Amino acid sequence: MKTFFERENLRYAMIGSGSWATALIKLLLNHQESIGWYLRDEKKIEQVRKTAHNPFYLQSVHLDPDRLHMSTDINEIVSNADVLVFCTPSAYFMRVMSNLNVSLENKFIISAIKGFVAENNLTIAEYFHEFHNIPFDRIGVVSGPCHAEEVSMERLSYLTLTSKHAEIARALCDVFACDYIKTTPGTDIYGVEYSAALKNIYAIAAGICHGLGYGDNFMAVLMTNAYHEIAEFLNVTHPDKDRVLTTSAYLGDLLVTGYSQFSRNRTFGNMIGKGYSVISAKAEMNMVAEGYYASKCINEINKEFRIDMPIAEAVYMILYEQKYPAYVIKQLTDKLY
């Protein structure tokens, strides 16, 4: 029996137009003659056709308009594709999906979204499975310590491609691999999605602490404890004896998001630590900090499990209960080891 990716002439489409979507389009075009691209704004499409660049994100990435079938009609793009890569901010995901009225039957879904469907506290894979009846056999996840900015500069980066079956995951690796992208297959859909969302919360914590003046010594302790919180959450909610949390899709993604200058979640947290209100920090950033929304979802999910997650709890208290950051972090320091 042939797997989905052994079919001939598969057609690919990107749903999303931000920096990560633009970086992934760059990768997809290494192997595909053309791809579909859903953008919400006709003016963006006109700019791409005119300048061969995304006008707002990763302008250094050259885009060949002749190889991009662009449309503001998501139903047109979805209807004409076999493989759909969803890469919108999680906060806008349901707004995008509300415009979709064509069937996803026989489509393969790839999620490059590192966050939750807030309305249901579900990951993207869980959402497609529960609300669109997509079997996990036809869902893949892109993860790993890989910032869009470095992909655009063709700096060596590593991606993990995850699907329920190892042979599908290996096929996904071939879709995205190139000279500067090394890929690893995996089968832990649950683990990589939750880990990817959780690490954004901890990157906000790192940013808050940096903004408050804490140094590298403390940051190492903070990231170590963050790793243990992720491990405990995954092991309690969905144990998997084959999961190796020290690999790049888990620990690596946590580290790069907590430390990198390109991390929007760390940047958002840094602003909070320096005295910005949540509203002011959100308004000043031109990109979405996924950890802000993930913090609320994890807080809701953990009401069932009651896992000890002091760092995640501290971030929630600062972002949603308007607690004073310096006081909350000072209390947190006594809970770390």
C-alpha positions as CSV (number, residue, x, y, z in Angstrom):
1,M,0.0,0.0,0.0
2,K,1.4,3.4,-1.0
3,T,1.8,6.1,1.5
4,F,0.3,9.6,0.8
5,F,3.7,11.0,-0.3
6,E,4.3,8.2,-2.8
7,R,1.5,9.7,-5.0
8,E,2.7,11.5,-8.1
9,N,2.4,15.2,-8.7
10,L,1.3,16.3,-5.2
11,R,0.2,19.9,-5.1
12,Y,1.3,22.0,-2.1
13,A,-0.2,25.2,-0.6
14,M,0.7,27.5,2.2
15,I,-1.9,29.0,4.5
16,G,-0.3,32.0,6.2
17,S,1.9,35.0,5.2
18,G,4.1,35.8,8.2
19,S,7.9,35.3,8.6
20,W,7.8,31.6,9.3
21,A,5.3,31.0,6.4
22,T,7.7,33.0,4.1
23,A,10.7,30.9,5.3
24,L,8.8,27.7,4.7
25,I,7.8,28.8,1.2
26,K,11.5,29.3,0.5
27,L,12.1,25.7,1.5
28,L,9.2,24.2,-0.3
29,L,10.2,25.9,-3.6
30,N,13.5,24.0,-3.4
31,H,11.5,20.9,-4.4
32,Q,8.2,22.1,-5.9
33,E,7.8,23.8,-9.3
34,S,5.0,25.9,-7.9
35,I,2.8,26.2,-4.8
36,G,-0.5,27.8,-3.8
37,W,-0.4,30.6,-1.3
38,Y,-3.3,32.0,0.7
39,L,-2.9,35.6,1.8
40,R,-5.7,37.7,3.3
41,D,-4.8,41.0,1.7
42,E,-4.9,41.6,-2.0
43,K,-2.4,44.4,-1.6
44,K,0.1,42.0,-0.3
45,I,-0.4,39.8,-3.3
46,E,0.2,42.8,-5.6
47,Q,3.4,43.7,-3.7
48,V,4.8,40.2,-4.0
49,R,4.0,40.2,-7.7
50,K,5.6,43.6,-8.1
51,T,8.7,43.3,-5.9
52,A,9.2,39.5,-5.6
53,H,9.3,39.8,-1.8
54,N,6.9,39.6,1.1
55,P,6.4,43.3,1.8
56,F,6.2,42.9,5.6
57,Y,8.3,39.8,6.5
58,L,11.8,38.5,5.6
59,Q,12.2,40.9,2.7
60,S,15.6,39.4,2.0
61,V,13.8,36.2,0.7
62,H,13.4,36.3,-3.1
63,L,10.1,35.0,-4.2
64,D,9.4,34.1,-7.8
65,P,5.8,35.3,-8.5
66,D,5.6,33.0,-11.5
67,R,5.9,30.0,-9.2
68,L,3.3,31.2,-6.7
69,H,-0.4,30.8,-7.2
70,M,-1.7,33.5,-4.8
71,S,-5.2,34.2,-3.8
72,T,-7.2,35.8,-1.0
73,D,-9.8,33.0,-1.4
74,I,-8.8,30.2,1.0
75,N,-11.3,27.9,-0.6
76,E,-9.6,28.3,-4.0
77,I,-6.2,27.5,-2.6
78,V,-7.3,24.5,-0.6
79,S,-9.4,23.0,-3.4
80,N,-6.3,23.1,-5.7
81,A,-3.9,21.5,-3.3
82,D,-3.2,18.0,-1.8
83,V,-0.9,19.1,1.0
84,L,-1.8,22.1,3.1
85,V,0.8,23.8,5.3
86,F,-0.9,25.9,8.0
87,C,1.3,28.6,9.3
88,T,-0.8,31.4,10.8
89,P,-0.4,32.8,14.3
90,S,-2.5,30.6,16.6
91,A,-4.5,33.7,17.7
92,Y,-5.8,34.2,14.2
93,F,-6.2,30.5,13.2
94,M,-9.9,30.3,13.8
95,R,-10.5,33.5,12.0
96,V,-8.8,32.0,9.0
97,M,-10.7,28.7,9.3
98,S,-14.0,30.5,9.6
99,N,-13.7,31.3,5.9
100,L,-13.1,27.7,4.9
101,N,-16.1,25.9,3.5
102,V,-14.6,23.3,1.2
103,S,-13.9,19.7,2.4
104,L,-10.5,18.7,3.7
105,E,-11.2,15.1,2.8
106,N,-8.1,13.4,1.2
107,K,-5.9,16.4,2.1
108,F,-2.7,16.0,4.1
109,I,-2.4,18.6,6.8
110,I,1.0,20.0,8.0
111,S,1.0,22.3,11.0
112,A,3.8,24.8,11.4
113,I,1.9,26.6,14.2
114,K,3.5,26.6,17.6
115,G,0.4,27.3,19.7
116,F,-3.1,26.4,20.7
117,V,-6.6,26.9,19.3
118,A,-7.6,29.0,22.3
119,E,-11.3,28.6,21.9
120,N,-11.0,24.9,22.6
121,N,-7.6,24.6,24.4
122,L,-6.5,22.2,21.6
123,T,-3.3,21.9,19.6
124,I,-3.7,22.3,15.8
125,A,-3.5,18.5,15.2
126,E,-6.1,17.9,17.8
127,Y,-8.3,20.5,16.3
128,F,-8.2,19.0,12.8
129,H,-8.8,15.6,14.2
130,E,-11.7,16.5,16.3
131,F,-13.5,19.1,14.1
132,H,-12.6,18.1,10.6
133,N,-12.3,14.3,11.1
134,I,-8.7,14.2,9.8
135,P,-7.0,11.0,10.9
136,F,-3.7,11.4,12.6
137,D,-2.3,9.4,9.7
138,R,-2.8,12.5,7.5
139,I,-1.4,15.1,9.9
140,G,2.2,16.2,10.1
141,V,4.0,18.8,12.4
142,V,7.0,21.0,11.7
143,S,9.1,21.7,14.8
144,G,12.6,22.4,16.0
145,P,14.9,25.2,17.0
146,C,14.6,27.1,13.8
147,H,14.0,30.9,13.5
148,A,12.7,32.2,10.2
149,E,15.3,34.9,10.1
150,E,18.2,32.4,10.0
151,V,16.4,30.3,7.4
152,S,16.2,33.4,5.3
153,M,19.9,33.9,5.6
154,E,20.5,30.2,4.8
155,R,22.2,29.5,8.1
156,L,22.4,25.8,9.0
157,S,19.3,24.8,10.9
158,Y,17.6,21.6,12.0
159,L,13.9,20.7,11.7
160,T,12.0,17.7,13.1
161,L,9.1,16.4,10.9
162,T,6.6,14.5,12.9
163,S,3.7,12.2,11.9
164,K,2.0,9.2,13.3
165,H,3.9,6.8,11.0
166,A,7.7,6.9,10.6
167,E,7.6,6.4,6.8
168,I,5.4,9.5,6.5
169,A,7.7,11.5,8.7
170,R,10.7,10.5,6.6
171,A,8.8,11.6,3.5
172,L,8.1,15.0,5.1
173,C,11.8,15.3,5.8
174,D,12.5,15.1,2.0
175,V,9.9,17.9,1.4
176,F,11.8,20.4,3.6
177,A,15.4,19.3,3.5
178,C,18.1,21.2,1.6
179,D,21.8,22.2,1.9
180,Y,21.2,24.4,5.0
181,I,18.2,22.5,6.5
182,K,18.9,19.1,8.1
183,T,15.8,17.1,9.0
184,T,14.9,14.4,11.5
185,P,11.8,12.3,11.4
186,G,9.6,11.7,14.5
187,T,6.3,10.1,15.5
188,D,5.5,12.0,18.8
189,I,2.8,14.5,17.5
190,Y,1.4,15.2,20.9
191,G,4.8,15.8,22.5
192,V,6.2,18.2,19.9
193,E,3.1,20.2,19.7
194,Y,2.7,20.7,23.4
195,S,6.4,21.3,23.9
196,A,6.5,23.9,21.1
197,A,3.6,25.8,22.8
198,L,5.0,25.5,26.3
199,K,8.5,26.7,25.3
200,N,7.0,30.0,24.3
201,I,5.7,30.5,27.8
202,Y,9.1,29.9,29.2
203,A,10.7,32.3,26.7
204,I,8.4,35.0,28.0
205,A,9.6,34.1,31.5
206,A,13.2,34.4,30.3
207,G,12.4,37.8,28.8
208,I,10.7,39.1,31.9
209,C,13.7,38.0,34.0
210,H,16.2,39.7,31.6
211,G,14.1,42.9,31.7
212,L,14.2,42.8,35.5
213,G,18.0,42.5,35.4
214,Y,18.6,38.9,36.2
215,G,21.8,37.5,34.7
216,D,23.1,34.5,32.9
217,N,23.6,32.4,36.0
218,F,20.0,32.7,37.0
219,M,18.8,32.2,33.4
220,A,20.5,28.9,33.2
221,V,18.6,27.8,36.3
222,L,15.4,29.1,34.9
223,M,15.8,27.2,31.6
224,T,16.7,24.0,33.5
225,N,13.6,24.2,35.6
226,A,11.5,25.1,32.5
227,Y,12.8,21.9,30.9
228,H,11.7,19.9,33.9
229,E,8.2,21.5,33.8
230,I,7.8,20.6,30.1
231,A,9.0,17.0,30.9
232,E,6.6,16.6,33.8
233,F,3.7,18.0,31.8
234,L,4.2,15.6,28.9
235,N,4.9,12.6,31.1
236,V,1.7,13.2,33.1
237,T,-0.6,14.1,30.3
238,H,0.6,11.8,27.6
239,P,3.4,9.4,28.6
240,D,5.5,8.0,25.8
241,K,8.4,5.6,26.5
242,D,10.0,6.4,23.2
243,R,10.0,10.2,23.7
244,V,13.5,11.7,24.1
245,L,13.2,15.2,25.5
246,T,16.9,16.0,25.2
247,T,16.6,16.2,21.4
248,S,16.4,19.4,19.4
249,A,12.6,19.3,18.9
250,Y,12.1,19.7,22.6
251,L,15.2,20.9,24.5
252,G,16.7,22.6,21.5
253,D,13.6,24.6,20.7
254,L,13.2,25.6,24.4
255,L,16.8,26.9,24.4
256,V,16.8,28.9,21.2
257,T,13.4,30.5,22.0
258,G,14.6,31.4,25.5
259,Y,17.9,32.9,24.5
260,S,17.8,34.1,20.9
261,Q,17.7,37.7,19.8
262,F,15.1,36.7,17.2
263,S,12.6,35.3,19.8
264,R,9.5,37.4,19.7
265,N,8.3,35.7,23.0
266,R,11.5,36.6,24.8
267,T,11.2,40.2,23.4
268,F,7.7,40.4,24.6
269,G,8.7,39.2,28.1
270,N,11.6,41.6,28.1
271,M,9.3,44.5,27.5
272,I,7.0,43.3,30.4
273,G,10.1,43.1,32.7
274,K,11.1,46.6,31.8
275,G,7.8,48.0,32.8
276,Y,5.5,47.8,29.8
277,S,1.9,46.9,30.4
278,V,0.7,43.8,28.5
279,I,-1.5,45.9,26.3
280,S,1.4,48.3,25.5
281,A,3.8,45.4,24.7
282,K,1.3,43.7,22.4
283,A,0.7,47.0,20.6
284,E,4.3,47.8,20.1
285,M,5.2,44.4,18.6
286,N,4.4,43.9,14.9
287,M,4.4,40.1,15.4
288,V,2.4,37.8,17.7
289,A,4.0,36.4,20.9
290,E,2.4,33.0,20.9
291,G,3.3,32.4,24.5
292,Y,0.8,35.0,25.7
293,Y,-2.1,32.9,24.4
294,A,-0.5,29.6,25.3
295,S,-0.2,30.8,28.9
296,K,-3.9,31.0,29.3
297,C,-4.5,27.7,27.6
298,I,-2.0,25.8,29.7
299,N,-3.5,27.3,32.8
300,E,-6.9,26.0,31.8
301,I,-5.6,22.6,30.8
302,N,-3.7,22.2,34.0
303,K,-6.7,22.7,36.2
304,E,-7.5,19.1,35.4
305,F,-4.0,17.7,36.1
306,R,-2.7,20.0,38.8
307,I,0.9,19.6,37.7
308,D,3.4,21.7,39.7
309,M,4.5,24.3,37.1
310,P,5.7,27.3,39.1
311,I,7.3,29.1,36.1
312,A,4.2,28.7,33.9
313,E,2.1,29.8,36.8
314,A,4.2,32.9,37.4
315,V,3.9,34.0,33.7
316,Y,0.1,33.5,33.9
317,M,-0.1,35.6,37.0
318,I,1.9,38.5,35.4
319,L,0.1,38.4,32.1
320,Y,-3.5,37.7,33.1
321,E,-3.8,38.6,36.8
322,Q,-1.7,41.8,36.4
323,K,0.6,40.8,39.2
324,Y,3.7,42.9,39.7
325,P,6.5,41.2,37.7
326,A,9.4,41.9,40.2
327,Y,7.4,40.5,43.1
328,V,6.2,37.4,41.2
329,I,9.7,36.5,40.0
330,K,11.2,37.1,43.4
331,Q,8.7,34.6,44.8
332,L,9.5,32.2,42.0
333,T,13.3,32.3,42.7
334,D,12.6,30.4,46.0
335,K,10.9,27.6,44.1
336,L,13.7,26.9,41.6
337,Y,16.7,24.5,42.1
